[in-house]
Amino acid sequence: MNNNTINTNEETILIKILNLPKEIIGIIKDFVPKKSWVCTNRDNYTLYHIYLKPYIKNYENYIRDTIRRDNYFVFENIVRENYKKWQKISEYTYKNMIFKNYLYFTIHYCIENDSSNCRNTITSFLKEHGFDKNLHKKNIVKYIRWKN
């Protein structure tokens, strides 16, 4: 079978499913795992993204990868879920730099990776929650230099 046949078969199945009555689609939804619904659309991601966390082996790498890819929608959900924890993480070290907390590290990481959408997301989130006042003064970065 070539790829065209597979795509045609998948499209045919999807069309048949969409033509089913809503009651039957609701029953079918109950049997599909919630983690499978995460990738279907934004609304489902917002509802079911908590089911992904157990499957992520290294959550910090997941956050950094999201920033590198400039995936602002996913990053916004991550920030809303974790900002209180990130404020409590004090003196976060990255590449011989010490950041006041993890929030400031994420801003720096967005700048470093040219992720303007993620940076705009976190700065608007900080404004929304009143953390933006004198942000430039609070963003303290200490550089660590080791002497030989």
Chimera marker file (.cmm) of the C-alpha trace (Angstrom):
<marker_set name="trace">
<marker id="1" x="0.000" y="0.000" z="0.000" r="1" g="1" b="0" radius="0.5"/>
<marker id="2" x="1.313" y="3.426" z="-0.813" r="1" g="1" b="0" radius="0.5"/>
<marker id="3" x="0.866" y="6.572" z="1.261" r="1" g="1" b="0" radius="0.5"/>
<marker id="4" x="-2.015" y="7.850" z="-0.871" r="1" g="1" b="0" radius="0.5"/>
<marker id="5" x="-4.066" y="4.750" z="-0.137" r="1" g="1" b="0" radius="0.5"/>
<marker id="6" x="-3.396" y="5.041" z="3.595" r="1" g="1" b="0" radius="0.5"/>
<marker id="7" x="-4.344" y="8.721" z="3.669" r="1" g="1" b="0" radius="0.5"/>
<marker id="8" x="-7.509" y="8.034" z="1.690" r="1" g="1" b="0" radius="0.5"/>
<marker id="9" x="-8.502" y="5.221" z="4.064" r="1" g="1" b="0" radius="0.5"/>
<marker id="10" x="-7.856" y="7.396" z="7.120" r="1" g="1" b="0" radius="0.5"/>
<marker id="11" x="-9.861" y="10.245" z="5.637" r="1" g="1" b="0" radius="0.5"/>
<marker id="12" x="-12.727" y="7.875" z="4.833" r="1" g="1" b="0" radius="0.5"/>
<marker id="13" x="-12.758" y="6.574" z="8.408" r="1" g="1" b="0" radius="0.5"/>
<marker id="14" x="-12.710" y="10.098" z="9.835" r="1" g="1" b="0" radius="0.5"/>
<marker id="15" x="-15.555" y="11.165" z="7.558" r="1" g="1" b="0" radius="0.5"/>
<marker id="16" x="-17.591" y="8.151" z="8.644" r="1" g="1" b="0" radius="0.5"/>
<marker id="17" x="-16.928" y="8.902" z="12.322" r="1" g="1" b="0" radius="0.5"/>
<marker id="18" x="-17.932" y="12.544" z="11.877" r="1" g="1" b="0" radius="0.5"/>
<marker id="19" x="-21.183" y="11.452" z="10.244" r="1" g="1" b="0" radius="0.5"/>
<marker id="20" x="-22.163" y="9.357" z="13.267" r="1" g="1" b="0" radius="0.5"/>
<marker id="21" x="-24.769" y="10.705" z="15.674" r="1" g="1" b="0" radius="0.5"/>
<marker id="22" x="-23.394" y="12.833" z="18.524" r="1" g="1" b="0" radius="0.5"/>
<marker id="23" x="-24.573" y="10.340" z="21.144" r="1" g="1" b="0" radius="0.5"/>
<marker id="24" x="-22.466" y="7.575" z="19.619" r="1" g="1" b="0" radius="0.5"/>
<marker id="25" x="-19.442" y="9.872" z="19.302" r="1" g="1" b="0" radius="0.5"/>
<marker id="26" x="-19.840" y="10.666" z="23.030" r="1" g="1" b="0" radius="0.5"/>
<marker id="27" x="-19.821" y="6.956" z="23.870" r="1" g="1" b="0" radius="0.5"/>
<marker id="28" x="-16.725" y="6.391" z="21.723" r="1" g="1" b="0" radius="0.5"/>
<marker id="29" x="-14.972" y="9.313" z="23.475" r="1" g="1" b="0" radius="0.5"/>
<marker id="30" x="-15.353" y="7.538" z="26.819" r="1" g="1" b="0" radius="0.5"/>
<marker id="31" x="-13.223" y="4.659" z="25.575" r="1" g="1" b="0" radius="0.5"/>
<marker id="32" x="-10.390" y="6.770" z="24.173" r="1" g="1" b="0" radius="0.5"/>
<marker id="33" x="-7.650" y="7.553" z="26.768" r="1" g="1" b="0" radius="0.5"/>
<marker id="34" x="-7.570" y="11.183" z="27.908" r="1" g="1" b="0" radius="0.5"/>
<marker id="35" x="-3.896" y="11.574" z="26.979" r="1" g="1" b="0" radius="0.5"/>
<marker id="36" x="-4.899" y="10.877" z="23.363" r="1" g="1" b="0" radius="0.5"/>
<marker id="37" x="-7.245" y="13.872" z="23.339" r="1" g="1" b="0" radius="0.5"/>
<marker id="38" x="-4.407" y="16.279" z="24.182" r="1" g="1" b="0" radius="0.5"/>
<marker id="39" x="-3.186" y="16.480" z="20.590" r="1" g="1" b="0" radius="0.5"/>
<marker id="40" x="-6.554" y="16.963" z="18.912" r="1" g="1" b="0" radius="0.5"/>
<marker id="41" x="-7.105" y="20.703" z="19.449" r="1" g="1" b="0" radius="0.5"/>
<marker id="42" x="-6.333" y="23.625" z="21.781" r="1" g="1" b="0" radius="0.5"/>
<marker id="43" x="-9.414" y="23.207" z="23.937" r="1" g="1" b="0" radius="0.5"/>
<marker id="44" x="-8.634" y="19.562" z="24.581" r="1" g="1" b="0" radius="0.5"/>
<marker id="45" x="-4.989" y="20.403" z="25.299" r="1" g="1" b="0" radius="0.5"/>
<marker id="46" x="-6.071" y="22.912" z="27.916" r="1" g="1" b="0" radius="0.5"/>
<marker id="47" x="-8.424" y="20.373" z="29.508" r="1" g="1" b="0" radius="0.5"/>
<marker id="48" x="-6.222" y="17.280" z="29.393" r="1" g="1" b="0" radius="0.5"/>
<marker id="49" x="-2.587" y="18.460" z="29.477" r="1" g="1" b="0" radius="0.5"/>
<marker id="50" x="-2.327" y="17.343" z="33.111" r="1" g="1" b="0" radius="0.5"/>
<marker id="51" x="-2.496" y="13.753" z="31.874" r="1" g="1" b="0" radius="0.5"/>
<marker id="52" x="0.755" y="14.239" z="29.951" r="1" g="1" b="0" radius="0.5"/>
<marker id="53" x="2.945" y="15.032" z="32.957" r="1" g="1" b="0" radius="0.5"/>
<marker id="54" x="3.427" y="11.409" z="34.123" r="1" g="1" b="0" radius="0.5"/>
<marker id="55" x="4.717" y="10.513" z="30.646" r="1" g="1" b="0" radius="0.5"/>
<marker id="56" x="7.339" y="13.276" z="30.572" r="1" g="1" b="0" radius="0.5"/>
<marker id="57" x="10.598" y="11.913" z="31.935" r="1" g="1" b="0" radius="0.5"/>
<marker id="58" x="12.449" y="15.190" z="32.435" r="1" g="1" b="0" radius="0.5"/>
<marker id="59" x="10.038" y="18.079" z="32.886" r="1" g="1" b="0" radius="0.5"/>
<marker id="60" x="12.732" y="20.756" z="32.793" r="1" g="1" b="0" radius="0.5"/>
<marker id="61" x="13.897" y="19.530" z="29.379" r="1" g="1" b="0" radius="0.5"/>
<marker id="62" x="10.273" y="19.622" z="28.235" r="1" g="1" b="0" radius="0.5"/>
<marker id="63" x="10.021" y="23.273" z="29.315" r="1" g="1" b="0" radius="0.5"/>
<marker id="64" x="13.274" y="24.197" z="27.579" r="1" g="1" b="0" radius="0.5"/>
<marker id="65" x="12.267" y="22.361" z="24.415" r="1" g="1" b="0" radius="0.5"/>
<marker id="66" x="8.947" y="24.194" z="24.412" r="1" g="1" b="0" radius="0.5"/>
<marker id="67" x="10.813" y="27.512" z="24.626" r="1" g="1" b="0" radius="0.5"/>
<marker id="68" x="13.322" y="26.536" z="21.935" r="1" g="1" b="0" radius="0.5"/>
<marker id="69" x="10.475" y="25.662" z="19.579" r="1" g="1" b="0" radius="0.5"/>
<marker id="70" x="8.730" y="28.903" z="20.549" r="1" g="1" b="0" radius="0.5"/>
<marker id="71" x="5.535" y="27.004" z="21.264" r="1" g="1" b="0" radius="0.5"/>
<marker id="72" x="3.787" y="29.781" z="23.145" r="1" g="1" b="0" radius="0.5"/>
<marker id="73" x="0.437" y="28.029" z="23.610" r="1" g="1" b="0" radius="0.5"/>
<marker id="74" x="1.952" y="25.079" z="25.463" r="1" g="1" b="0" radius="0.5"/>
<marker id="75" x="4.331" y="27.396" z="27.315" r="1" g="1" b="0" radius="0.5"/>
<marker id="76" x="1.436" y="29.546" z="28.522" r="1" g="1" b="0" radius="0.5"/>
<marker id="77" x="-0.204" y="26.477" z="30.090" r="1" g="1" b="0" radius="0.5"/>
<marker id="78" x="3.096" y="25.460" z="31.684" r="1" g="1" b="0" radius="0.5"/>
<marker id="79" x="3.605" y="28.947" z="33.143" r="1" g="1" b="0" radius="0.5"/>
<marker id="80" x="0.074" y="29.148" z="34.542" r="1" g="1" b="0" radius="0.5"/>
<marker id="81" x="0.522" y="25.752" z="36.144" r="1" g="1" b="0" radius="0.5"/>
<marker id="82" x="3.994" y="26.323" z="37.620" r="1" g="1" b="0" radius="0.5"/>
<marker id="83" x="4.628" y="30.030" z="38.263" r="1" g="1" b="0" radius="0.5"/>
<marker id="84" x="4.203" y="29.750" z="42.045" r="1" g="1" b="0" radius="0.5"/>
<marker id="85" x="6.759" y="26.931" z="42.189" r="1" g="1" b="0" radius="0.5"/>
<marker id="86" x="9.114" y="28.875" z="39.920" r="1" g="1" b="0" radius="0.5"/>
<marker id="87" x="9.046" y="31.887" z="42.222" r="1" g="1" b="0" radius="0.5"/>
<marker id="88" x="10.134" y="29.709" z="45.133" r="1" g="1" b="0" radius="0.5"/>
<marker id="89" x="13.106" y="28.267" z="43.243" r="1" g="1" b="0" radius="0.5"/>
<marker id="90" x="15.717" y="30.791" z="44.318" r="1" g="1" b="0" radius="0.5"/>
<marker id="91" x="19.206" y="31.191" z="42.923" r="1" g="1" b="0" radius="0.5"/>
<marker id="92" x="18.733" y="29.012" z="39.864" r="1" g="1" b="0" radius="0.5"/>
<marker id="93" x="22.086" y="28.267" z="38.202" r="1" g="1" b="0" radius="0.5"/>
<marker id="94" x="22.520" y="27.993" z="34.440" r="1" g="1" b="0" radius="0.5"/>
<marker id="95" x="25.747" y="28.324" z="32.394" r="1" g="1" b="0" radius="0.5"/>
<marker id="96" x="27.777" y="29.969" z="35.144" r="1" g="1" b="0" radius="0.5"/>
<marker id="97" x="24.964" y="32.423" z="35.893" r="1" g="1" b="0" radius="0.5"/>
<marker id="98" x="22.756" y="32.594" z="38.956" r="1" g="1" b="0" radius="0.5"/>
<marker id="99" x="19.203" y="33.871" z="38.464" r="1" g="1" b="0" radius="0.5"/>
<marker id="100" x="17.073" y="35.230" z="41.281" r="1" g="1" b="0" radius="0.5"/>
<marker id="101" x="14.385" y="32.623" z="40.504" r="1" g="1" b="0" radius="0.5"/>
<marker id="102" x="13.273" y="30.285" z="37.729" r="1" g="1" b="0" radius="0.5"/>
<marker id="103" x="10.888" y="32.847" z="36.201" r="1" g="1" b="0" radius="0.5"/>
<marker id="104" x="13.783" y="35.155" z="35.396" r="1" g="1" b="0" radius="0.5"/>
<marker id="105" x="15.710" y="32.229" z="33.978" r="1" g="1" b="0" radius="0.5"/>
<marker id="106" x="12.853" y="31.485" z="31.563" r="1" g="1" b="0" radius="0.5"/>
<marker id="107" x="12.886" y="35.098" z="30.361" r="1" g="1" b="0" radius="0.5"/>
<marker id="108" x="16.640" y="34.874" z="29.785" r="1" g="1" b="0" radius="0.5"/>
<marker id="109" x="16.253" y="31.514" z="28.042" r="1" g="1" b="0" radius="0.5"/>
<marker id="110" x="13.589" y="32.969" z="25.731" r="1" g="1" b="0" radius="0.5"/>
<marker id="111" x="15.951" y="35.795" z="24.786" r="1" g="1" b="0" radius="0.5"/>
<marker id="112" x="18.864" y="33.394" z="24.329" r="1" g="1" b="0" radius="0.5"/>
<marker id="113" x="16.849" y="31.166" z="21.979" r="1" g="1" b="0" radius="0.5"/>
<marker id="114" x="15.111" y="34.011" z="20.163" r="1" g="1" b="0" radius="0.5"/>
<marker id="115" x="11.680" y="32.795" z="21.268" r="1" g="1" b="0" radius="0.5"/>
<marker id="116" x="9.766" y="36.036" z="21.045" r="1" g="1" b="0" radius="0.5"/>
<marker id="117" x="6.310" y="34.449" z="21.361" r="1" g="1" b="0" radius="0.5"/>
<marker id="118" x="7.248" y="32.666" z="24.597" r="1" g="1" b="0" radius="0.5"/>
<marker id="119" x="8.887" y="35.822" z="25.912" r="1" g="1" b="0" radius="0.5"/>
<marker id="120" x="5.763" y="37.854" z="25.157" r="1" g="1" b="0" radius="0.5"/>
<marker id="121" x="3.682" y="35.166" z="26.860" r="1" g="1" b="0" radius="0.5"/>
<marker id="122" x="5.675" y="35.257" z="30.084" r="1" g="1" b="0" radius="0.5"/>
<marker id="123" x="5.948" y="39.053" z="30.208" r="1" g="1" b="0" radius="0.5"/>
<marker id="124" x="2.190" y="39.461" z="29.664" r="1" g="1" b="0" radius="0.5"/>
<marker id="125" x="1.583" y="36.832" z="32.345" r="1" g="1" b="0" radius="0.5"/>
<marker id="126" x="3.830" y="38.745" z="34.753" r="1" g="1" b="0" radius="0.5"/>
<marker id="127" x="1.959" y="41.988" z="33.960" r="1" g="1" b="0" radius="0.5"/>
<marker id="128" x="-1.359" y="40.235" z="34.497" r="1" g="1" b="0" radius="0.5"/>
<marker id="129" x="-0.277" y="39.080" z="37.969" r="1" g="1" b="0" radius="0.5"/>
<marker id="130" x="1.454" y="42.322" z="38.969" r="1" g="1" b="0" radius="0.5"/>
<marker id="131" x="5.041" y="41.046" z="38.867" r="1" g="1" b="0" radius="0.5"/>
<marker id="132" x="6.166" y="43.440" z="36.132" r="1" g="1" b="0" radius="0.5"/>
<marker id="133" x="6.890" y="46.472" z="38.293" r="1" g="1" b="0" radius="0.5"/>
<marker id="134" x="10.625" y="47.222" z="38.211" r="1" g="1" b="0" radius="0.5"/>
<marker id="135" x="11.252" y="43.929" z="36.454" r="1" g="1" b="0" radius="0.5"/>
<marker id="136" x="14.601" y="45.171" z="35.164" r="1" g="1" b="0" radius="0.5"/>
<marker id="137" x="15.739" y="45.809" z="38.759" r="1" g="1" b="0" radius="0.5"/>
<marker id="138" x="14.574" y="42.429" z="40.029" r="1" g="1" b="0" radius="0.5"/>
<marker id="139" x="16.194" y="40.459" z="37.225" r="1" g="1" b="0" radius="0.5"/>
<marker id="140" x="19.488" y="39.908" z="38.959" r="1" g="1" b="0" radius="0.5"/>
<marker id="141" x="22.014" y="37.698" z="37.187" r="1" g="1" b="0" radius="0.5"/>
<marker id="142" x="25.263" y="36.890" z="38.917" r="1" g="1" b="0" radius="0.5"/>
<marker id="143" x="28.075" y="35.522" z="36.812" r="1" g="1" b="0" radius="0.5"/>
<marker id="144" x="30.200" y="32.835" z="38.390" r="1" g="1" b="0" radius="0.5"/>
<marker id="145" x="33.849" y="32.757" z="37.390" r="1" g="1" b="0" radius="0.5"/>
<marker id="146" x="36.036" y="30.028" z="38.654" r="1" g="1" b="0" radius="0.5"/>
<marker id="147" x="39.627" y="30.877" z="39.381" r="1" g="1" b="0" radius="0.5"/>
<marker id="148" x="42.311" y="28.336" z="38.547" r="1" g="1" b="0" radius="0.5"/>
<link id1="1" id2="2" r="1" g="1" b="0" radius="0.2"/>
<link id1="2" id2="3" r="1" g="1" b="0" radius="0.2"/>
<link id1="3" id2="4" r="1" g="1" b="0" radius="0.2"/>
<link id1="4" id2="5" r="1" g="1" b="0" radius="0.2"/>
<link id1="5" id2="6" r="1" g="1" b="0" radius="0.2"/>
<link id1="6" id2="7" r="1" g="1" b="0" radius="0.2"/>
<link id1="7" id2="8" r="1" g="1" b="0" radius="0.2"/>
<link id1="8" id2="9" r="1" g="1" b="0" radius="0.2"/>
<link id1="9" id2="10" r="1" g="1" b="0" radius="0.2"/>
<link id1="10" id2="11" r="1" g="1" b="0" radius="0.2"/>
<link id1="11" id2="12" r="1" g="1" b="0" radius="0.2"/>
<link id1="12" id2="13" r="1" g="1" b="0" radius="0.2"/>
<link id1="13" id2="14" r="1" g="1" b="0" radius="0.2"/>
<link id1="14" id2="15" r="1" g="1" b="0" radius="0.2"/>
<link id1="15" id2="16" r="1" g="1" b="0" radius="0.2"/>
<link id1="16" id2="17" r="1" g="1" b="0" radius="0.2"/>
<link id1="17" id2="18" r="1" g="1" b="0" radius="0.2"/>
<link id1="18" id2="19" r="1" g="1" b="0" radius="0.2"/>
<link id1="19" id2="20" r="1" g="1" b="0" radius="0.2"/>
<link id1="20" id2="21" r="1" g="1" b="0" radius="0.2"/>
<link id1="21" id2="22" r="1" g="1" b="0" radius="0.2"/>
<link id1="22" id2="23" r="1" g="1" b="0" radius="0.2"/>
<link id1="23" id2="24" r="1" g="1" b="0" radius="0.2"/>
<link id1="24" id2="25" r="1" g="1" b="0" radius="0.2"/>
<link id1="25" id2="26" r="1" g="1" b="0" radius="0.2"/>
<link id1="26" id2="27" r="1" g="1" b="0" radius="0.2"/>
<link id1="27" id2="28" r="1" g="1" b="0" radius="0.2"/>
<link id1="28" id2="29" r="1" g="1" b="0" radius="0.2"/>
<link id1="29" id2="30" r="1" g="1" b="0" radius="0.2"/>
<link id1="30" id2="31" r="1" g="1" b="0" radius="0.2"/>
<link id1="31" id2="32" r="1" g="1" b="0" radius="0.2"/>
<link id1="32" id2="33" r="1" g="1" b="0" radius="0.2"/>
<link id1="33" id2="34" r="1" g="1" b="0" radius="0.2"/>
<link id1="34" id2="35" r="1" g="1" b="0" radius="0.2"/>
<link id1="35" id2="36" r="1" g="1" b="0" radius="0.2"/>
<link id1="36" id2="37" r="1" g="1" b="0" radius="0.2"/>
<link id1="37" id2="38" r="1" g="1" b="0" radius="0.2"/>
<link id1="38" id2="39" r="1" g="1" b="0" radius="0.2"/>
<link id1="39" id2="40" r="1" g="1" b="0" radius="0.2"/>
<link id1="40" id2="41" r="1" g="1" b="0" radius="0.2"/>
<link id1="41" id2="42" r="1" g="1" b="0" radius="0.2"/>
<link id1="42" id2="43" r="1" g="1" b="0" radius="0.2"/>
<link id1="43" id2="44" r="1" g="1" b="0" radius="0.2"/>
<link id1="44" id2="45" r="1" g="1" b="0" radius="0.2"/>
<link id1="45" id2="46" r="1" g="1" b="0" radius="0.2"/>
<link id1="46" id2="47" r="1" g="1" b="0" radius="0.2"/>
<link id1="47" id2="48" r="1" g="1" b="0" radius="0.2"/>
<link id1="48" id2="49" r="1" g="1" b="0" radius="0.2"/>
<link id1="49" id2="50" r="1" g="1" b="0" radius="0.2"/>
<link id1="50" id2="51" r="1" g="1" b="0" radius="0.2"/>
<link id1="51" id2="52" r="1" g="1" b="0" radius="0.2"/>
<link id1="52" id2="53" r="1" g="1" b="0" radius="0.2"/>
<link id1="53" id2="54" r="1" g="1" b="0" radius="0.2"/>
<link id1="54" id2="55" r="1" g="1" b="0" radius="0.2"/>
<link id1="55" id2="56" r="1" g="1" b="0" radius="0.2"/>
<link id1="56" id2="57" r="1" g="1" b="0" radius="0.2"/>
<link id1="57" id2="58" r="1" g="1" b="0" radius="0.2"/>
<link id1="58" id2="59" r="1" g="1" b="0" radius="0.2"/>
<link id1="59" id2="60" r="1" g="1" b="0" radius="0.2"/>
<link id1="60" id2="61" r="1" g="1" b="0" radius="0.2"/>
<link id1="61" id2="62" r="1" g="1" b="0" radius="0.2"/>
<link id1="62" id2="63" r="1" g="1" b="0" radius="0.2"/>
<link id1="63" id2="64" r="1" g="1" b="0" radius="0.2"/>
<link id1="64" id2="65" r="1" g="1" b="0" radius="0.2"/>
<link id1="65" id2="66" r="1" g="1" b="0" radius="0.2"/>
<link id1="66" id2="67" r="1" g="1" b="0" radius="0.2"/>
<link id1="67" id2="68" r="1" g="1" b="0" radius="0.2"/>
<link id1="68" id2="69" r="1" g="1" b="0" radius="0.2"/>
<link id1="69" id2="70" r="1" g="1" b="0" radius="0.2"/>
<link id1="70" id2="71" r="1" g="1" b="0" radius="0.2"/>
<link id1="71" id2="72" r="1" g="1" b="0" radius="0.2"/>
<link id1="72" id2="73" r="1" g="1" b="0" radius="0.2"/>
<link id1="73" id2="74" r="1" g="1" b="0" radius="0.2"/>
<link id1="74" id2="75" r="1" g="1" b="0" radius="0.2"/>
<link id1="75" id2="76" r="1" g="1" b="0" radius="0.2"/>
<link id1="76" id2="77" r="1" g="1" b="0" radius="0.2"/>
<link id1="77" id2="78" r="1" g="1" b="0" radius="0.2"/>
<link id1="78" id2="79" r="1" g="1" b="0" radius="0.2"/>
<link id1="79" id2="80" r="1" g="1" b="0" radius="0.2"/>
<link id1="80" id2="81" r="1" g="1" b="0" radius="0.2"/>
<link id1="81" id2="82" r="1" g="1" b="0" radius="0.2"/>
<link id1="82" id2="83" r="1" g="1" b="0" radius="0.2"/>
<link id1="83" id2="84" r="1" g="1" b="0" radius="0.2"/>
<link id1="84" id2="85" r="1" g="1" b="0" radius="0.2"/>
<link id1="85" id2="86" r="1" g="1" b="0" radius="0.2"/>
<link id1="86" id2="87" r="1" g="1" b="0" radius="0.2"/>
<link id1="87" id2="88" r="1" g="1" b="0" radius="0.2"/>
<link id1="88" id2="89" r="1" g="1" b="0" radius="0.2"/>
<link id1="89" id2="90" r="1" g="1" b="0" radius="0.2"/>
<link id1="90" id2="91" r="1" g="1" b="0" radius="0.2"/>
<link id1="91" id2="92" r="1" g="1" b="0" radius="0.2"/>
<link id1="92" id2="93" r="1" g="1" b="0" radius="0.2"/>
<link id1="93" id2="94" r="1" g="1" b="0" radius="0.2"/>
<link id1="94" id2="95" r="1" g="1" b="0" radius="0.2"/>
<link id1="95" id2="96" r="1" g="1" b="0" radius="0.2"/>
<link id1="96" id2="97" r="1" g="1" b="0" radius="0.2"/>
<link id1="97" id2="98" r="1" g="1" b="0" radius="0.2"/>
<link id1="98" id2="99" r="1" g="1" b="0" radius="0.2"/>
<link id1="99" id2="100" r="1" g="1" b="0" radius="0.2"/>
<link id1="100" id2="101" r="1" g="1" b="0" radius="0.2"/>
<link id1="101" id2="102" r="1" g="1" b="0" radius="0.2"/>
<link id1="102" id2="103" r="1" g="1" b="0" radius="0.2"/>
<link id1="103" id2="104" r="1" g="1" b="0" radius="0.2"/>
<link id1="104" id2="105" r="1" g="1" b="0" radius="0.2"/>
<link id1="105" id2="106" r="1" g="1" b="0" radius="0.2"/>
<link id1="106" id2="107" r="1" g="1" b="0" radius="0.2"/>
<link id1="107" id2="108" r="1" g="1" b="0" radius="0.2"/>
<link id1="108" id2="109" r="1" g="1" b="0" radius="0.2"/>
<link id1="109" id2="110" r="1" g="1" b="0" radius="0.2"/>
<link id1="110" id2="111" r="1" g="1" b="0" radius="0.2"/>
<link id1="111" id2="112" r="1" g="1" b="0" radius="0.2"/>
<link id1="112" id2="113" r="1" g="1" b="0" radius="0.2"/>
<link id1="113" id2="114" r="1" g="1" b="0" radius="0.2"/>
<link id1="114" id2="115" r="1" g="1" b="0" radius="0.2"/>
<link id1="115" id2="116" r="1" g="1" b="0" radius="0.2"/>
<link id1="116" id2="117" r="1" g="1" b="0" radius="0.2"/>
<link id1="117" id2="118" r="1" g="1" b="0" radius="0.2"/>
<link id1="118" id2="119" r="1" g="1" b="0" radius="0.2"/>
<link id1="119" id2="120" r="1" g="1" b="0" radius="0.2"/>
<link id1="120" id2="121" r="1" g="1" b="0" radius="0.2"/>
<link id1="121" id2="122" r="1" g="1" b="0" radius="0.2"/>
<link id1="122" id2="123" r="1" g="1" b="0" radius="0.2"/>
<link id1="123" id2="124" r="1" g="1" b="0" radius="0.2"/>
<link id1="124" id2="125" r="1" g="1" b="0" radius="0.2"/>
<link id1="125" id2="126" r="1" g="1" b="0" radius="0.2"/>
<link id1="126" id2="127" r="1" g="1" b="0" radius="0.2"/>
<link id1="127" id2="128" r="1" g="1" b="0" radius="0.2"/>
<link id1="128" id2="129" r="1" g="1" b="0" radius="0.2"/>
<link id1="129" id2="130" r="1" g="1" b="0" radius="0.2"/>
<link id1="130" id2="131" r="1" g="1" b="0" radius="0.2"/>
<link id1="131" id2="132" r="1" g="1" b="0" radius="0.2"/>
<link id1="132" id2="133" r="1" g="1" b="0" radius="0.2"/>
<link id1="133" id2="134" r="1" g="1" b="0" radius="0.2"/>
<link id1="134" id2="135" r="1" g="1" b="0" radius="0.2"/>
<link id1="135" id2="136" r="1" g="1" b="0" radius="0.2"/>
<link id1="136" id2="137" r="1" g="1" b="0" radius="0.2"/>
<link id1="137" id2="138" r="1" g="1" b="0" radius="0.2"/>
<link id1="138" id2="139" r="1" g="1" b="0" radius="0.2"/>
<link id1="139" id2="140" r="1" g="1" b="0" radius="0.2"/>
<link id1="140" id2="141" r="1" g="1" b="0" radius="0.2"/>
<link id1="141" id2="142" r="1" g="1" b="0" radius="0.2"/>
<link id1="142" id2="143" r="1" g="1" b="0" radius="0.2"/>
<link id1="143" id2="144" r="1" g="1" b="0" radius="0.2"/>
<link id1="144" id2="145" r="1" g="1" b="0" radius="0.2"/>
<link id1="145" id2="146" r="1" g="1" b="0" radius="0.2"/>
<link id1="146" id2="147" r="1" g="1" b="0" radius="0.2"/>
<link id1="147" id2="148" r="1" g="1" b="0" radius="0.2"/>
</marker_set>
